[in-house]
Amino acid sequence: MMKLTALVPLALTYGYTAQALASETPVIPNETAIVFEANSGETVDAFEGQFTVPENRHVSDSRSLTLKYVRFPATGKTKGTPTIYLAGGPGGSGITTAKYQRFPLFMAMREFGDVIAFDQRGTGASNDLPMCKTSQKISATSPISEEDYTETHRAALRECLNFLQSKGIDKHGYTTSESVADLNALRQHLSAEKINLWGISYGSHLSLAALQQIDEYLNRVVITAVEGLDQTVKQPARTDSYFDRLQAAINTIPAAKVKFPDIKGLITRVLDRLEQEPLKLSIPTRSGESVPYLLQKRTMQQFTAALVADPTRAAMILNVYAALDAGVTEPLVMLAQRGIDPTDDTVSFRPMSVLMDIASGSGEKRRAMIAKQAKTALLGLHVNGTMILETVDPSLDLGETFRTPPTSDVPVLVLHGTLDGRTYPESGQEATAGLTNRQTVTVTYGGHNLFMLSPKVTETIQDFMRGKSVNGRNIVIDLPDFVTLPGH
């Protein structure tokens, strides 16, 4: 990880004690002074807080949820506006994120006001939802058709919804609109006139919904890996366009261009072979034994969709494809060890994640467009996990009004990575077109996770927060070599 001093001015050192903070900082209800420790071993005095909200604001007798956060006090000369970090997923934990690679950026953002690492409803320390482990199974050793795969997952979701109801959990409580209301409740809990939002991926989706619904309470917004309100379901054709951009980047590295002269052709050959004859593998488990696993085309498409978000992981999956094309399975086995548990064939769901995605969803026209694109796209429908589940319970859908792109004059910084294979630059531009005070920054060769790729990204965010114009800035980062399998 980059040294803290490279990203955080000396004025942002942590010279307070928890006791001093408790005495000098205005009291906020239900907060406790703590020493927050990052994974790097660095510590900072902070506050752990919580507040309660209804699970479903449309039901009078809704159960209550306790939502938790960590507040890092401002270091600037003025109080400033609180900045709330919104993790991706949906399902990511803001508190956990603050402990890892982005910790220096959390510290840097304190210049502009308190920084809140927020665990959204159903995530991290704010999660009281049980895992939905259903009776439905997908065999690890026998082929299954797309039709049977789809119906098994739909049946599993029906089981899950019944299970949640039996536990007194309201399935309609896990929507992005409820989370927007949570943000407003957090603003009120902090006694703040306005808040800043800082989000990535699903966190950008939630930020856009906030711009649509409560923009009068927003001061500034920073988003990257933009997922529009009508973009939960991704376009397979845009993933194909991503592979074209990836090929162009590979062509700038002579050795990589030799090894990968045609990545679309490579992927097509391997997937066609798997469609004709699924590959029998033996996957080592943590216990030391190896168990059989049948790799089908669908599973390889799912692996690929999961790994193209960032260039380094794209290099990993391309090397796996190259090995398979040459009849070598070892790199794939290593990948499968990370991505699957061949000893567990049950279909399970994390309730918050699946319900949030289904609620944001897509309309009939978009689903028809996606289905048409999927017929010829490299990864088919498997750039999406929840589209096959959207019509199981139509009452979960927030509808087309929710999916209407926001219009707002709140200052918004939009960062795009040209090699983001999960949320595409062109989609992000469409999703934010109605933001009249938008500034756009391009990170050439950047992927889905941009925040700590370069000190220039941090400097750009700081400049925007200080009110400077950064529109049109282009930050260029290094590419992986693509030739060497990452981790070797």
C-alpha positions in Angstrom: 0.0 0.0 0.0 1.2 3.5 -0.8 2.7 5.3 2.2 0.2 7.5 4.0 2.5 10.5 3.8 2.3 10.4 0.0 -1.4 11.0 0.0 -2.2 12.9 3.2 -0.9 16.4 4.0 1.1 16.8 7.2 -1.7 18.9 8.5 -3.9 15.7 8.7 -1.7 13.8 11.2 -3.6 12.2 14.0 -2.5 14.0 17.2 -5.6 13.6 19.2 -6.5 11.0 21.8 -9.9 9.4 22.0 -10.5 11.2 25.3 -9.6 14.6 23.7 -11.9 14.0 20.8 -14.7 13.1 23.1 -14.3 16.4 25.0 -13.6 18.6 22.0 -16.1 17.3 19.5 -19.9 18.1 19.7 -21.8 15.2 21.2 -23.7 13.1 18.7 -26.2 10.6 20.2 -25.2 6.9 20.5 -21.5 7.5 19.7 -18.5 6.0 21.6 -14.9 7.2 21.2 -12.7 4.4 19.8 -9.2 3.9 18.4 -9.7 2.7 14.8 -7.0 0.4 13.5 -6.4 -0.1 9.8 -5.2 -3.4 8.4 -1.8 -1.7 7.9 -1.4 -1.2 11.7 -2.1 2.5 11.5 -4.5 3.9 14.1 -6.6 7.0 14.4 -9.1 8.2 17.0 -12.6 8.0 15.8 -16.2 7.5 17.0 -18.4 4.4 16.6 -22.0 5.3 16.2 -25.5 4.0 15.5 -29.0 5.1 14.8 -32.3 3.3 14.2 -34.6 3.3 11.2 -37.7 1.4 10.1 -37.1 -1.7 8.0 -40.0 -0.6 5.7 -41.2 3.0 6.0 -44.4 2.1 4.1 -45.5 -0.2 7.0 -46.8 1.3 10.2 -45.6 -1.6 12.4 -42.3 -2.2 10.7 -39.5 -3.7 12.8 -36.5 -1.4 13.5 -33.0 -1.7 12.1 -29.9 -0.5 13.9 -27.5 1.0 11.4 -23.8 1.5 12.4 -20.9 3.6 11.2 -17.5 4.9 12.2 -17.0 8.7 12.2 -13.5 10.1 11.5 -13.6 13.7 12.8 -12.7 16.6 10.5 -9.2 17.9 10.5 -9.8 21.1 8.6 -9.9 24.6 10.0 -13.7 24.8 9.6 -16.3 22.2 10.5 -17.2 21.4 6.9 -19.8 19.1 5.5 -19.8 15.4 6.6 -18.8 13.0 3.8 -20.5 9.6 3.8 -18.7 6.7 2.1 -21.0 4.3 0.2 -19.6 0.9 -0.5 -20.3 -1.2 -3.6 -21.9 -4.6 -4.0 -24.6 -4.2 -3.0 -23.5 -5.8 0.2 -20.1 -4.2 0.8 -19.2 -2.8 4.2 -18.0 0.8 4.5 -16.4 0.2 7.9 -14.4 -2.8 6.5 -13.4 -0.7 3.4 -11.9 1.9 5.7 -9.6 -0.7 7.2 -7.9 -1.6 4.0 -6.3 0.0 0.9 -8.5 3.1 0.9 -7.7 4.1 4.5 -5.4 6.9 3.4 -8.2 8.4 1.3 -10.6 8.2 4.2 -8.0 10.2 6.2 -7.4 12.7 3.3 -11.2 13.4 3.0 -11.2 14.6 6.6 -10.0 18.0 5.3 -13.5 18.7 4.2 -15.5 17.6 7.2 -16.2 14.5 9.2 -15.9 11.3 7.2 -18.4 8.5 7.8 -17.6 4.9 7.0 -21.2 3.7 6.8 -22.5 0.2 6.9 -25.7 0.3 4.9 -28.7 -1.7 6.0 -28.1 -5.4 5.6 -24.3 -5.0 5.4 -21.4 -5.4 7.8 -22.1 -4.2 11.4 -25.6 -3.2 10.2 -26.6 -6.7 9.1 -29.0 -8.8 11.1 -30.2 -10.9 8.1 -29.6 -14.7 8.1 -28.1 -16.3 5.0 -30.7 -17.9 2.7 -29.4 -21.4 2.2 -32.1 -23.3 0.2 -32.9 -26.9 -0.6 -32.2 -26.3 -4.3 -29.0 -27.8 -5.7 -26.7 -27.4 -8.7 -24.6 -30.5 -9.2 -20.9 -30.0 -9.3 -20.4 -33.0 -11.5 -23.3 -33.2 -13.9 -24.2 -30.9 -16.7 -27.3 -28.7 -16.3 -29.1 -26.8 -19.1 -29.6 -23.1 -19.0 -33.3 -23.6 -18.6 -32.9 -25.9 -15.5 -30.2 -23.6 -14.1 -32.6 -20.7 -14.3 -35.6 -22.5 -12.8 -33.5 -23.9 -10.0 -32.4 -20.4 -9.0 -35.9 -19.0 -9.3 -37.2 -21.8 -7.1 -34.4 -21.1 -4.6 -35.4 -17.4 -4.5 -39.0 -18.4 -3.8 -37.8 -20.5 -0.9 -35.6 -17.6 0.3 -38.5 -15.2 0.3 -40.7 -17.6 2.3 -37.8 -18.1 4.8 -37.3 -14.4 5.3 -41.0 -14.0 6.0 -40.9 -16.8 8.5 -38.2 -14.9 10.4 -40.2 -11.7 10.5 -38.1 -9.9 7.8 -39.8 -7.6 5.4 -38.6 -8.4 1.9 -39.8 -4.9 0.7 -37.4 -3.2 3.2 -34.3 -3.8 1.1 -34.4 -1.3 -1.7 -32.2 1.6 -2.8 -35.0 4.0 -2.0 -35.1 2.8 1.6 -31.3 3.3 1.7 -31.7 6.9 0.4 -34.1 7.5 3.3 -31.4 6.0 5.6 -28.9 8.5 4.3 -31.3 11.4 5.2 -31.8 9.9 8.6 -28.1 9.7 9.1 -27.8 13.4 8.0 -30.4 14.3 10.7 -28.6 12.1 13.2 -25.4 14.0 12.6 -27.3 17.4 12.8 -25.9 18.3 9.4 -27.7 20.7 7.0 -26.2 18.8 4.1 -24.0 15.8 3.4 -21.4 14.9 0.8 -21.6 11.4 -0.8 -18.6 9.4 -1.9 -19.5 6.1 -3.7 -18.3 3.3 -5.9 -20.2 0.9 -8.0 -23.4 0.1 -6.2 -22.4 3.1 -4.0 -22.7 5.2 -7.1 -26.1 3.7 -7.8 -27.2 4.8 -4.3 -25.7 8.2 -4.8 -27.6 8.7 -8.0 -30.8 7.7 -6.3 -30.1 10.3 -3.6 -29.5 12.9 -6.3 -32.9 12.0 -7.7 -34.7 11.9 -4.3 -33.0 14.2 -1.8 -30.6 16.4 -3.7 -31.6 19.4 -1.6 -29.7 17.8 1.2 -26.6 17.1 -0.9 -23.5 19.3 -1.0 -21.1 17.5 -3.3 -20.9 13.9 -4.7 -17.9 11.9 -5.9 -18.7 8.6 -7.8 -16.7 6.1 -9.8 -17.6 2.8 -11.5 -21.0 4.4 -12.2 -24.0 2.1 -12.1 -27.0 4.1 -13.3 -30.5 3.7 -11.9 -31.5 1.6 -15.0 -28.1 -0.2 -15.2 -28.3 -2.9 -12.5 -28.6 -5.3 -15.4 -25.6 -4.8 -17.7 -25.5 -4.9 -21.5 -23.6 -8.0 -22.8 -22.8 -6.1 -26.0 -21.0 -3.4 -23.9 -18.9 -6.2 -22.4 -17.9 -7.1 -26.0 -16.9 -3.5 -26.6 -14.8 -3.6 -23.4 -12.9 -6.5 -24.9 -12.1 -4.3 -27.9 -10.7 -1.6 -25.6 -8.8 -4.3 -23.7 -7.3 -5.6 -26.9 -6.2 -2.1 -27.9 -4.5 -1.7 -24.6 -2.8 -5.1 -24.9 -1.5 -4.1 -28.4 0.5 -1.3 -26.8 2.7 -3.9 -25.1 4.7 -5.9 -27.7 5.1 -9.1 -25.7 1.4 -9.1 -24.7 0.3 -8.4 -28.3 2.3 -11.5 -29.4 0.7 -13.7 -26.7 -2.8 -12.3 -27.1 -3.3 -11.2 -30.7 -7.0 -11.8 -30.7 -8.6 -12.1 -27.2 -12.1 -12.4 -28.5 -11.1 -15.3 -30.8 -9.3 -16.9 -27.8 -12.3 -16.7 -25.6 -14.7 -17.9 -28.3 -12.5 -21.0 -29.0 -12.4 -22.0 -25.3 -16.1 -21.4 -24.7 -17.1 -23.3 -27.8 -15.0 -26.2 -26.7 -16.6 -26.2 -23.3 -20.1 -26.0 -24.8 -19.3 -29.1 -26.9 -17.5 -31.0 -24.1 -17.5 -29.7 -20.4 -14.1 -30.1 -18.7 -13.7 -32.6 -15.9 -11.5 -31.1 -13.1 -10.2 -32.2 -9.8 -10.3 -29.3 -7.3 -8.2 -29.4 -4.1 -10.2 -28.4 -1.0 -9.0 -26.9 2.3 -9.0 -30.3 3.9 -6.4 -31.5 1.5 -8.6 -33.8 -0.5 -9.5 -33.2 -4.1 -13.1 -33.4 -5.4 -14.4 -33.7 -8.9 -15.9 -30.7 -10.7 -17.4 -30.3 -14.1 -16.6 -27.0 -15.7 -19.3 -25.9 -18.2 -19.3 -23.0 -20.6 -21.7 -21.1 -18.3 -19.3 -21.3 -15.3 -16.4 -20.1 -17.4 -18.5 -17.2 -18.6 -19.4 -16.4 -15.0 -15.7 -16.5 -13.9 -14.8 -14.2 -16.8 -17.5 -11.7 -15.9 -16.3 -11.6 -12.3 -12.7 -11.0 -13.3 -12.8 -8.4 -16.0 -13.6 -5.5 -13.7 -9.9 -4.5 -13.4 -6.9 -5.0 -15.8 -4.9 -7.1 -13.4 -7.7 -9.6 -13.0 -8.4 -9.5 -16.7 -4.8 -10.5 -17.2 -5.4 -13.4 -14.9 -8.4 -14.7 -16.7 -6.8 -14.2 -20.1 -3.8 -16.3 -19.0 -6.2 -19.0 -17.9 -7.9 -18.9 -21.3 -4.5 -19.2 -23.0 -3.6 -22.2 -20.9 -6.9 -23.9 -21.6 -6.4 -23.2 -25.3 -3.1 -25.1 -25.0 -4.7 -28.0 -23.1 -3.3 -26.9 -19.7 -5.7 -26.8 -16.8 -3.5 -25.9 -13.7 -4.2 -22.2 -13.8 -7.9 -22.8 -14.1 -7.8 -25.2 -11.1 -6.1 -22.4 -9.1 -8.8 -20.0 -10.1 -11.6 -22.5 -9.3 -10.1 -23.0 -5.8 -10.7 -19.3 -5.2 -14.1 -19.0 -6.8 -16.1 -22.1 -6.0 -16.7 -24.6 -3.2 -17.1 -27.9 -5.0 -18.3 -29.5 -1.8 -21.3 -27.3 -1.5 -23.9 -27.6 -4.2 -26.7 -25.7 -2.6 -28.1 -22.5 -4.0 -27.7 -19.7 -1.4 -28.4 -15.9 -1.3 -27.2 -13.0 0.7 -30.6 -11.4 1.2 -29.6 -7.7 1.1 -27.6 -8.2 -2.1 -30.2 -10.1 -4.1 -33.2 -8.0 -2.9 -31.5 -4.7 -3.6 -30.6 -5.7 -7.1 -34.0 -7.1 -7.9 -35.7 -4.0 -6.5 -33.6 -1.7 -8.8 -34.1 -4.2 -11.5 -35.0 -3.5 -15.2 -38.1 -3.1 -17.2 -39.5 -5.5 -19.9 -37.9 -3.5 -22.8 -34.4 -3.6 -21.2 -34.7 -7.3 -20.4 -35.7 -7.9 -24.0 -32.7 -5.9 -25.2 -30.3 -7.8 -22.9 -31.7 -11.2 -24.1 -31.3 -10.2 -27.7 -27.7 -9.0 -27.1 -26.9 -12.2 -25.1 -27.5 -14.4 -28.1 -24.3 -13.3 -29.8 -22.3 -11.7 -26.9 -19.2 -13.5 -25.6 -20.5 -13.9 -22.1 -24.1 -14.2 -22.9 -26.5 -13.5 -20.0 -23.7 -14.2 -17.5 -22.6 -10.6 -17.1 -25.7 -10.5 -14.9 -26.6 -12.4 -11.8 -30.1 -11.4 -11.0 -31.9 -10.8 -14.3 -33.3 -14.3 -14.2 -34.8 -13.6 -10.8 -36.5 -10.3 -11.5 -40.0 -11.7 -12.3 -40.2 -14.2 -9.5 -42.0 -11.6 -7.3 -43.0 -8.5 -9.2 -43.9 -6.7 -6.0 -40.2 -6.3 -5.3 -39.6 -4.0 -8.3 -39.3 -0.3 -7.6 -40.5 0.5 -11.1 -39.7 2.8 -14.0 -40.1 6.0 -12.0 -37.2 4.9 -9.8 -35.1 4.0 -12.8 -35.4 7.5 -14.4 -32.0 9.1 -14.5 -31.6 11.9 -12.0 -31.6 15.6 -12.9 -29.8 17.9 -10.4 -27.4 20.9 -10.2 -25.5 19.5 -7.2 -21.7 19.4 -8.1 -20.8 15.8 -9.0 -17.4 14.4 -9.9 -17.6 11.3 -12.1 -14.5 9.2 -12.5 -14.4 6.6 -15.4 -11.8 3.9 -16.0 -11.4 3.1 -19.6 -10.8 -0.6 -18.8 -13.7 -1.1 -16.4 -15.2 -4.3 -17.6 -18.1 -4.2 -15.1 -19.5 -0.7 -15.3 -18.8 0.8 -18.7 -17.6 4.5 -19.3 -20.4 5.0 -21.9 -23.0 3.8 -19.5 -21.7 6.1 -16.8 -22.0 9.1 -19.2 -25.6 8.1 -20.0 -26.5 7.7 -16.3 -25.2 11.1 -15.3 -26.3 13.1 -18.4 -29.0 15.0 -16.4 -26.5 16.3 -13.9 -25.9 19.9 -15.0 -23.0 20.5 -12.6 -21.1 17.3 -13.5 -17.4 17.1 -13.9 -15.9 14.1 -15.7 -12.4 12.7 -15.2 -11.0 9.8 -17.2 -8.5 7.3 -15.8 -6.9 5.8 -18.9 -6.2 2.0 -18.3 -8.1 2.3 -15.0 -10.6 -0.4 -14.1 -13.5 -0.7 -11.7 -11.5 0.2 -8.6 -10.0 3.6 -9.2 -9.6 5.3 -5.8 -6.1 4.1 -4.9 -4.6 3.6 -8.4 -2.6 6.8 -8.4 -1.9 9.8 -6.1 -3.3 11.9 -8.9 -6.8 10.4 -8.3 -6.6 11.5 -4.7 -5.4 14.9 -5.8 -8.2 15.2 -8.3 -10.9 14.4 -5.7 -9.3 16.9 -3.3 -9.3 19.6 -5.9 -12.9 18.9 -6.7 -13.9 19.1 -3.0 -12.0 22.4 -2.8 -14.2 23.8 -5.5 -11.7 23.7 -8.3 -12.5 22.6 -11.9 -11.2 19.2 -12.8 -13.5 18.6 -15.7 -11.8 16.8 -18.6 -8.7 15.7 -16.7 -7.1 12.5 -17.9 -5.0 10.4 -15.5 -2.9 7.6 -17.2 -1.8 4.6 -15.1 0.4 1.7 -15.9 -0.9 -1.5 -17.4 0.0 -5.0 -16.1 2.3 -6.8 -18.4 -0.5 -9.4 -19.3 2.1 -12.0 -20.2 2.8 -13.3 -16.7 0.0 -14.9 -14.8 -0.5 -12.6 -11.8 0.7 -14.2 -8.6 3.5 -16.2 -10.4 
